[in-house]
Amino acid sequence: MFITWAKLETGHKVKALCSNGGRKYMAQHVQDWLYEHSITHKVTTADMLQHNGIAEHLNCMLLDKSHAMLADTNLPKSYWLEALNYTTLLHNLSPSCSIPTTPSKAYTSIKPDVS
């Protein structure tokens, strides 16, 4: 469902699916579907967080920033999800060293309104 949604949302074809080798995407019907749609399946070792360094680094960075927001505002920890959502939004609207634009603009081809 996500691959179809991403294609409709952006107009771009999904070229690769990266997963951790767990059972979810290893079923034969999923492999067949990926093959039919010319999507490469990149698999890391299951339950080995070290093999997914970029995603793990992003998760840690987003959580650290969310905790800092809560500490700075003296809000209770029950607001952690709202802080995480806002941190993710800020990350997606911020310039990136790895791409020449913001992640949001790279994904949608639309310059975000930050006013």
ChimeraX commands (.cxc) that place a marker at each C-alpha (Angstrom):
marker #1 position 0.00,0.00,0.00 radius 0.5
marker #1 position 2.81,2.42,0.87 radius 0.5
marker #1 position 4.61,1.86,-2.43 radius 0.5
marker #1 position 1.44,2.57,-4.40 radius 0.5
marker #1 position 0.69,5.64,-2.25 radius 0.5
marker #1 position 4.25,7.00,-2.64 radius 0.5
marker #1 position 4.07,6.58,-6.43 radius 0.5
marker #1 position 0.72,8.38,-6.64 radius 0.5
marker #1 position 1.81,11.11,-4.21 radius 0.5
marker #1 position 5.11,11.94,-5.91 radius 0.5
marker #1 position 4.77,10.64,-9.45 radius 0.5
marker #1 position 8.08,8.80,-8.99 radius 0.5
marker #1 position 8.61,5.06,-9.20 radius 0.5
marker #1 position 9.87,3.31,-6.07 radius 0.5
marker #1 position 13.19,1.72,-6.99 radius 0.5
marker #1 position 14.09,-0.15,-3.80 radius 0.5
marker #1 position 12.53,-1.48,-0.62 radius 0.5
marker #1 position 14.88,-1.70,2.34 radius 0.5
marker #1 position 13.90,-4.02,5.17 radius 0.5
marker #1 position 15.56,-5.71,8.11 radius 0.5
marker #1 position 15.10,-9.28,6.90 radius 0.5
marker #1 position 12.18,-9.93,9.22 radius 0.5
marker #1 position 9.24,-12.04,8.11 radius 0.5
marker #1 position 7.02,-9.14,7.03 radius 0.5
marker #1 position 8.54,-8.59,3.57 radius 0.5
marker #1 position 10.12,-12.02,2.99 radius 0.5
marker #1 position 6.92,-13.88,2.00 radius 0.5
marker #1 position 7.04,-15.28,-1.52 radius 0.5
marker #1 position 4.01,-13.31,-2.73 radius 0.5
marker #1 position 5.70,-10.06,-1.61 radius 0.5
marker #1 position 8.95,-11.04,-3.34 radius 0.5
marker #1 position 6.99,-11.88,-6.51 radius 0.5
marker #1 position 5.17,-8.54,-6.40 radius 0.5
marker #1 position 8.43,-6.62,-5.97 radius 0.5
marker #1 position 9.98,-8.55,-8.87 radius 0.5
marker #1 position 6.97,-7.85,-11.12 radius 0.5
marker #1 position 7.28,-4.14,-10.40 radius 0.5
marker #1 position 11.09,-4.10,-10.85 radius 0.5
marker #1 position 11.67,-3.05,-7.25 radius 0.5
marker #1 position 14.94,-4.14,-5.68 radius 0.5
marker #1 position 14.64,-5.61,-2.19 radius 0.5
marker #1 position 17.62,-4.65,-0.04 radius 0.5
marker #1 position 17.75,-6.78,3.10 radius 0.5
marker #1 position 19.83,-6.35,6.25 radius 0.5
marker #1 position 20.23,-8.97,8.96 radius 0.5
marker #1 position 17.09,-9.36,11.09 radius 0.5
marker #1 position 17.25,-7.91,14.62 radius 0.5
marker #1 position 20.66,-6.30,13.99 radius 0.5
marker #1 position 20.17,-2.57,14.55 radius 0.5
marker #1 position 23.85,-1.99,13.74 radius 0.5
marker #1 position 23.13,-2.84,10.09 radius 0.5
marker #1 position 20.65,0.00,9.79 radius 0.5
marker #1 position 22.87,2.82,11.01 radius 0.5
marker #1 position 21.33,5.72,9.11 radius 0.5
marker #1 position 17.77,5.02,10.27 radius 0.5
marker #1 position 18.93,4.32,13.84 radius 0.5
marker #1 position 20.90,7.58,13.89 radius 0.5
marker #1 position 17.85,9.50,12.66 radius 0.5
marker #1 position 15.61,7.85,15.28 radius 0.5
marker #1 position 18.04,8.73,18.09 radius 0.5
marker #1 position 18.43,12.30,16.85 radius 0.5
marker #1 position 14.65,12.83,16.62 radius 0.5
marker #1 position 14.09,11.38,20.10 radius 0.5
marker #1 position 16.90,13.48,21.60 radius 0.5
marker #1 position 15.43,16.66,20.11 radius 0.5
marker #1 position 11.93,15.69,21.29 radius 0.5
marker #1 position 13.19,15.15,24.85 radius 0.5
marker #1 position 14.99,18.50,24.72 radius 0.5
marker #1 position 11.77,20.21,23.62 radius 0.5
marker #1 position 9.84,18.67,26.50 radius 0.5
marker #1 position 12.55,19.59,29.01 radius 0.5
marker #1 position 12.77,23.17,27.72 radius 0.5
marker #1 position 9.01,23.72,27.89 radius 0.5
marker #1 position 8.48,21.86,31.19 radius 0.5
marker #1 position 5.73,19.79,29.57 radius 0.5
marker #1 position 4.97,16.35,31.00 radius 0.5
marker #1 position 6.35,13.25,29.26 radius 0.5
marker #1 position 2.82,12.41,28.10 radius 0.5
marker #1 position 3.38,14.95,25.29 radius 0.5
marker #1 position 6.31,12.97,23.82 radius 0.5
marker #1 position 4.37,11.94,20.68 radius 0.5
marker #1 position 3.39,15.52,19.86 radius 0.5
marker #1 position 7.00,16.61,20.43 radius 0.5
marker #1 position 8.24,13.80,18.18 radius 0.5
marker #1 position 5.76,14.72,15.43 radius 0.5
marker #1 position 6.85,18.38,15.60 radius 0.5
marker #1 position 10.54,17.41,15.62 radius 0.5
marker #1 position 9.98,15.26,12.53 radius 0.5
marker #1 position 8.18,18.13,10.79 radius 0.5
marker #1 position 11.06,20.50,11.59 radius 0.5
marker #1 position 13.57,17.95,10.31 radius 0.5
marker #1 position 11.68,17.55,7.03 radius 0.5
marker #1 position 11.47,21.33,6.53 radius 0.5
marker #1 position 15.15,21.93,7.34 radius 0.5
marker #1 position 17.98,21.96,4.78 radius 0.5
marker #1 position 20.07,18.81,4.55 radius 0.5
marker #1 position 23.77,18.24,3.79 radius 0.5
marker #1 position 23.06,15.04,1.86 radius 0.5
marker #1 position 20.66,16.65,-0.63 radius 0.5
marker #1 position 20.70,20.16,-2.13 radius 0.5
marker #1 position 17.23,21.01,-0.76 radius 0.5
marker #1 position 14.93,20.14,2.11 radius 0.5
marker #1 position 13.64,16.56,2.47 radius 0.5
marker #1 position 10.08,17.83,2.01 radius 0.5
marker #1 position 10.88,19.54,-1.30 radius 0.5
marker #1 position 12.92,16.55,-2.50 radius 0.5
marker #1 position 9.95,14.25,-1.83 radius 0.5
marker #1 position 7.12,16.40,-3.17 radius 0.5
marker #1 position 8.93,18.80,-5.57 radius 0.5
marker #1 position 7.03,21.62,-3.85 radius 0.5
marker #1 position 8.86,24.33,-1.89 radius 0.5
marker #1 position 7.44,24.25,1.66 radius 0.5
marker #1 position 5.83,27.40,3.06 radius 0.5
marker #1 position 7.71,28.17,6.25 radius 0.5
marker #1 position 6.07,31.51,6.95 radius 0.5
marker link #1:1,2 radius 0.2
marker link #1:2,3 radius 0.2
marker link #1:3,4 radius 0.2
marker link #1:4,5 radius 0.2
marker link #1:5,6 radius 0.2
marker link #1:6,7 radius 0.2
marker link #1:7,8 radius 0.2
marker link #1:8,9 radius 0.2
marker link #1:9,10 radius 0.2
marker link #1:10,11 radius 0.2
marker link #1:11,12 radius 0.2
marker link #1:12,13 radius 0.2
marker link #1:13,14 radius 0.2
marker link #1:14,15 radius 0.2
marker link #1:15,16 radius 0.2
marker link #1:16,17 radius 0.2
marker link #1:17,18 radius 0.2
marker link #1:18,19 radius 0.2
marker link #1:19,20 radius 0.2
marker link #1:20,21 radius 0.2
marker link #1:21,22 radius 0.2
marker link #1:22,23 radius 0.2
marker link #1:23,24 radius 0.2
marker link #1:24,25 radius 0.2
marker link #1:25,26 radius 0.2
marker link #1:26,27 radius 0.2
marker link #1:27,28 radius 0.2
marker link #1:28,29 radius 0.2
marker link #1:29,30 radius 0.2
marker link #1:30,31 radius 0.2
marker link #1:31,32 radius 0.2
marker link #1:32,33 radius 0.2
marker link #1:33,34 radius 0.2
marker link #1:34,35 radius 0.2
marker link #1:35,36 radius 0.2
marker link #1:36,37 radius 0.2
marker link #1:37,38 radius 0.2
marker link #1:38,39 radius 0.2
marker link #1:39,40 radius 0.2
marker link #1:40,41 radius 0.2
marker link #1:41,42 radius 0.2
marker link #1:42,43 radius 0.2
marker link #1:43,44 radius 0.2
marker link #1:44,45 radius 0.2
marker link #1:45,46 radius 0.2
marker link #1:46,47 radius 0.2
marker link #1:47,48 radius 0.2
marker link #1:48,49 radius 0.2
marker link #1:49,50 radius 0.2
marker link #1:50,51 radius 0.2
marker link #1:51,52 radius 0.2
marker link #1:52,53 radius 0.2
marker link #1:53,54 radius 0.2
marker link #1:54,55 radius 0.2
marker link #1:55,56 radius 0.2
marker link #1:56,57 radius 0.2
marker link #1:57,58 radius 0.2
marker link #1:58,59 radius 0.2
marker link #1:59,60 radius 0.2
marker link #1:60,61 radius 0.2
marker link #1:61,62 radius 0.2
marker link #1:62,63 radius 0.2
marker link #1:63,64 radius 0.2
marker link #1:64,65 radius 0.2
marker link #1:65,66 radius 0.2
marker link #1:66,67 radius 0.2
marker link #1:67,68 radius 0.2
marker link #1:68,69 radius 0.2
marker link #1:69,70 radius 0.2
marker link #1:70,71 radius 0.2
marker link #1:71,72 radius 0.2
marker link #1:72,73 radius 0.2
marker link #1:73,74 radius 0.2
marker link #1:74,75 radius 0.2
marker link #1:75,76 radius 0.2
marker link #1:76,77 radius 0.2
marker link #1:77,78 radius 0.2
marker link #1:78,79 radius 0.2
marker link #1:79,80 radius 0.2
marker link #1:80,81 radius 0.2
marker link #1:81,82 radius 0.2
marker link #1:82,83 radius 0.2
marker link #1:83,84 radius 0.2
marker link #1:84,85 radius 0.2
marker link #1:85,86 radius 0.2
marker link #1:86,87 radius 0.2
marker link #1:87,88 radius 0.2
marker link #1:88,89 radius 0.2
marker link #1:89,90 radius 0.2
marker link #1:90,91 radius 0.2
marker link #1:91,92 radius 0.2
marker link #1:92,93 radius 0.2
marker link #1:93,94 radius 0.2
marker link #1:94,95 radius 0.2
marker link #1:95,96 radius 0.2
marker link #1:96,97 radius 0.2
marker link #1:97,98 radius 0.2
marker link #1:98,99 radius 0.2
marker link #1:99,100 radius 0.2
marker link #1:100,101 radius 0.2
marker link #1:101,102 radius 0.2
marker link #1:102,103 radius 0.2
marker link #1:103,104 radius 0.2
marker link #1:104,105 radius 0.2
marker link #1:105,106 radius 0.2
marker link #1:106,107 radius 0.2
marker link #1:107,108 radius 0.2
marker link #1:108,109 radius 0.2
marker link #1:109,110 radius 0.2
marker link #1:110,111 radius 0.2
marker link #1:111,112 radius 0.2
marker link #1:112,113 radius 0.2
marker link #1:113,114 radius 0.2
marker link #1:114,115 radius 0.2
view
